[in-house]
Amino acid sequence: MEERDSITGSTMEERAQSLLDTGLGSDCKFVVGDDKNKVIIDASKAFLIRASPVFERMFFSQFQVTEPIEVPDIEPDVFKTMLRFIYGCKWSFESNDQAVKLCYAANKYMIAELLARCEEYLWPNNVENVWTALLVANLYSLEKLRNAAIQIIHDNSYAIVENPDVANITQNCLLTIVKGRILRIHTEVLVFRMCVQWATARCEEKGLAVNGHHLRSELGEILKYIRFLAMEPEEFVLEVVRTGILIAEESLSILSFLVTGGKTPPPFGLCPVKTTRINDYYLEVTYDGYIDAS
């Protein structure tokens, strides 16, 4: 008779880890990772369905999956860490990158407790880690994390808009801070420079010529939340017109509006707000658009 492995450890955490390591009690198999790094991982259905309604539907519904279960969108090490959490083993976060990937796994399998642990680990406390927090908050609708990130951006507005790391954030993160009532700065030129810096980085990543057409294309929806009407005529000409992001008709319309003190109509489709962001308490700002209350 073949001798089976035995469970080792004196604590529940140690014995749970031993279960994972030996595969004892496992009754399902996963093939985890992409084509370059595939790993077969054994697990217990009982542990899995205890933690996740997604696993419950996989194994105990009319839509049962065929084993082994392919998981190409999660890295093996991340999946193993998720299993350590599910089994109740001792584990810890190793990096922000790992936490972001665990967020994806926790969201995919609807493991709310693991997502909460990730949120706690990624909670922002400075300008350096605020972008990761905002990214995860936007992806997985974590409102408290999002509000914490926005508060840091609000309190450190000048450091944010002049930080070169802005070039590496996602379009959704940039849209969040340009669209909302977040930045406390006196001049919209800094916002425009930040957006151009970000769009330039996207053009360079794609091997595109850095010109007005491509910059505008990369900015997309962001462009309509830049407050051109809050600029001074001279800075609009020197900072905006020269980039070629706006078409001639738009530039002429904005410049006419600025030099006449608002006596000519602003261009259609661009931000109608004519007050600076430092004066946002005069405005009712919503995520559906701007209403000038002045």
C-alpha positions in Angstrom: 0.0 0.0 0.0 1.4 3.3 -1.0 2.2 5.6 1.9 0.5 9.0 1.7 2.0 12.3 2.8 0.9 13.5 6.2 -0.1 16.9 7.5 2.7 18.7 9.4 2.6 21.8 11.7 1.5 22.6 15.2 -0.8 25.6 14.3 -3.8 25.8 12.0 -1.8 28.2 9.7 1.0 25.7 9.5 -1.3 22.7 8.9 -3.2 24.7 6.2 0.0 25.5 4.4 0.9 21.8 4.6 -2.4 20.9 3.0 -1.5 23.2 0.1 2.0 22.0 -0.2 1.1 18.3 -0.2 -2.2 18.5 -2.1 -3.9 16.4 0.5 -7.7 16.8 0.4 -7.5 18.4 -3.1 -10.2 17.4 -5.5 -9.8 19.9 -8.4 -7.0 21.1 -10.6 -6.2 24.5 -12.1 -3.8 25.3 -15.0 -2.6 28.8 -14.1 -0.6 31.3 -16.1 -0.1 32.1 -19.8 1.7 30.0 -22.4 5.1 31.1 -21.2 4.5 30.1 -17.5 1.8 27.5 -16.9 1.6 25.7 -13.6 -0.8 23.0 -12.4 -2.2 23.8 -9.0 -4.3 21.5 -6.8 -6.9 22.8 -4.4 -9.9 21.7 -2.3 -13.4 22.6 -3.5 -14.6 22.9 0.0 -12.1 25.7 0.8 -12.8 27.4 -2.5 -16.5 27.6 -2.2 -16.3 28.7 1.4 -14.4 31.8 0.1 -16.0 32.5 -3.2 -19.5 32.3 -4.8 -17.7 32.2 -8.2 -16.1 28.9 -7.3 -19.4 27.7 -5.9 -21.0 28.2 -9.3 -18.1 26.6 -11.0 -18.4 23.3 -9.1 -22.0 23.1 -7.9 -24.3 24.5 -10.6 -25.7 23.5 -13.9 -22.8 25.4 -15.5 -20.0 23.3 -14.0 -16.6 23.8 -15.6 -14.5 21.1 -17.1 -11.3 20.3 -15.3 -8.5 21.1 -15.3 -9.7 24.7 -15.1 -7.6 27.1 -17.2 -6.7 30.4 -15.6 -4.5 32.3 -18.2 -5.1 35.8 -16.8 -3.6 35.3 -13.3 0.1 34.6 -12.6 0.8 31.4 -10.7 2.5 33.1 -7.7 -0.6 35.4 -7.4 -3.0 32.5 -7.6 -1.0 30.6 -4.9 -1.1 33.7 -2.7 -4.8 33.9 -3.1 -5.1 30.2 -2.1 -3.0 30.9 1.0 -5.5 33.5 1.9 -8.4 31.2 1.2 -6.9 28.3 3.2 -6.0 30.5 6.1 -2.3 30.2 5.8 0.3 32.8 6.9 1.0 35.2 4.1 1.9 38.9 3.5 2.1 41.4 0.7 5.4 41.7 -1.1 4.8 44.8 -3.2 2.2 47.2 -4.6 2.4 45.4 -7.9 1.5 42.1 -6.2 -1.3 43.8 -4.4 -2.8 45.2 -7.6 -2.7 41.7 -9.2 -4.3 40.2 -6.1 -7.0 42.9 -6.4 -7.8 41.5 -9.9 -8.0 37.9 -8.6 -10.1 38.9 -5.6 -12.5 40.8 -7.9 -12.7 38.0 -10.4 -13.6 35.4 -7.8 -15.6 37.9 -5.6 -13.5 37.4 -2.5 -14.5 40.6 -0.7 -12.3 40.0 2.3 -9.1 39.7 0.2 -10.1 42.8 -1.8 -10.4 44.6 1.5 -7.0 43.5 2.6 -5.6 44.8 -0.7 -7.4 48.1 -0.3 -5.9 48.5 3.2 -2.4 47.7 1.9 -2.7 50.1 -1.0 -4.1 53.0 1.1 -2.3 56.1 0.0 -0.3 58.3 2.3 1.8 60.4 0.0 2.1 61.6 -3.6 4.3 58.6 -4.6 1.7 55.9 -4.0 -1.4 57.9 -4.8 -1.6 56.8 -8.4 -1.7 53.1 -7.7 -4.5 53.7 -5.1 -6.5 55.7 -7.6 -6.0 53.2 -10.4 -7.3 50.3 -8.2 -10.1 52.4 -6.8 -11.4 53.3 -10.3 -11.0 49.7 -11.6 -12.9 48.1 -8.7 -15.2 50.9 -7.5 -13.6 51.2 -4.1 -15.1 54.6 -3.1 -13.3 55.0 0.2 -9.9 54.3 -1.4 -10.8 56.7 -4.3 -11.7 59.5 -1.9 -8.5 59.0 0.1 -6.4 59.3 -3.1 -8.4 62.3 -4.3 -7.8 64.0 -0.9 -4.0 63.6 -1.3 -4.2 65.0 -4.8 -6.2 67.9 -3.6 -3.8 68.7 -0.7 -0.7 68.4 -2.9 -2.0 69.9 -6.2 1.2 71.7 -7.3 3.4 68.7 -6.5 1.0 66.5 -8.5 0.7 68.5 -11.7 4.5 69.1 -11.8 5.5 65.5 -11.0 7.0 63.7 -14.0 5.4 60.4 -12.9 2.1 61.8 -14.2 3.3 60.7 -17.6 3.0 57.1 -16.5 -0.6 57.1 -15.0 -3.6 55.7 -16.8 -5.9 57.8 -18.9 -8.7 57.1 -16.5 -6.7 58.5 -13.6 -5.8 61.6 -15.5 -9.4 62.1 -16.5 -10.5 61.8 -12.9 -8.3 64.6 -11.7 -8.9 66.9 -14.7 -12.6 66.3 -14.8 -13.4 66.7 -11.1 -13.1 69.4 -8.5 -9.8 68.2 -7.1 -6.8 70.4 -8.0 -6.2 73.6 -6.0 -4.1 75.6 -8.4 -4.2 79.2 -9.7 -3.4 78.7 -13.3 -4.9 76.2 -15.8 -1.6 76.3 -17.8 -0.2 73.8 -15.3 -3.0 71.4 -16.0 -2.5 71.8 -19.7 1.2 71.1 -19.4 0.5 68.0 -17.4 -1.9 66.7 -20.0 0.5 67.4 -22.8 3.3 65.6 -20.9 1.0 62.6 -20.5 -0.1 62.6 -24.2 3.5 63.0 -25.3 4.5 59.9 -23.4 1.6 57.9 -25.0 2.7 59.0 -28.5 6.3 58.0 -27.8 5.2 54.6 -26.5 3.3 54.0 -29.8 6.0 55.4 -32.0 3.8 58.2 -33.2 5.0 61.7 -34.2 4.4 64.1 -31.4 2.2 66.6 -33.1 -1.1 68.3 -32.4 -3.2 65.7 -34.2 -1.7 62.7 -32.3 -1.6 64.6 -28.9 -5.3 65.4 -29.3 -6.1 61.8 -30.3 -4.4 60.5 -27.2 -6.0 63.0 -24.8 -9.5 62.0 -26.1 -12.2 63.0 -23.6 -9.7 64.7 -21.3 -9.4 67.7 -23.7 -13.0 68.8 -23.0 -12.3 69.3 -19.3 -9.3 71.6 -19.7 -10.4 75.1 -18.8 -9.0 77.1 -21.7 -11.4 80.0 -20.9 -9.7 80.4 -17.5 -6.3 81.2 -19.1 -4.9 84.6 -19.8 -4.7 85.5 -23.6 -0.9 85.6 -23.6 -0.5 82.2 -21.9 -3.1 80.7 -24.1 -1.2 81.7 -27.2 2.2 80.7 -25.9 1.3 77.5 -24.2 -1.7 76.1 -26.1 -1.8 77.4 -29.7 1.7 76.4 -30.4 1.0 72.7 -29.7 -1.5 72.5 -32.5 -3.9 70.4 -30.3 -6.8 72.8 -31.0 -7.9 73.4 -34.5 -7.7 77.0 -35.9 -11.4 77.7 -35.4 -11.3 76.6 -31.7 -8.1 78.7 -31.0 -9.6 81.8 -32.7 -12.9 81.4 -30.8 -11.2 81.0 -27.4 -8.8 83.9 -28.0 -11.7 86.1 -29.1 -13.5 85.2 -25.9 -10.5 85.9 -23.8 -9.6 89.3 -25.3 -13.2 90.6 -25.3 -13.8 89.6 -21.7 -16.3 86.9 -22.7 -18.4 89.0 -25.1 -18.0 86.4 -27.9 -19.4 82.9 -27.7 -16.9 80.1 -26.6 -16.2 77.2 -28.9 -18.7 74.3 -28.8 -17.5 71.0 -27.3 -14.8 72.4 -25.0 -15.0 73.2 -21.3 -17.2 76.2 -20.7 -15.8 77.0 -17.2 -14.0 80.4 -17.1 -12.9 80.4 -13.5 -9.7 79.0 -12.1 -9.6 75.7 -10.1 -8.6 77.5 -7.0 -12.0 79.2 -7.1 -14.0 76.0 -7.5 -16.1 76.7 -4.5 -17.9 79.2 -6.8 -18.9 76.4 -9.1 -21.2 73.4 -8.9 -19.1 70.7 -10.4 -20.4 67.2 -11.2 -19.0 64.3 -13.0 -21.5 64.8 -15.8 -20.1 68.2 -16.6 -19.7 71.7 -15.4 -22.3 74.3 -14.4 -21.0 77.8 -14.1 -22.7 79.3 -11.1 -21.0 82.7 -11.3 
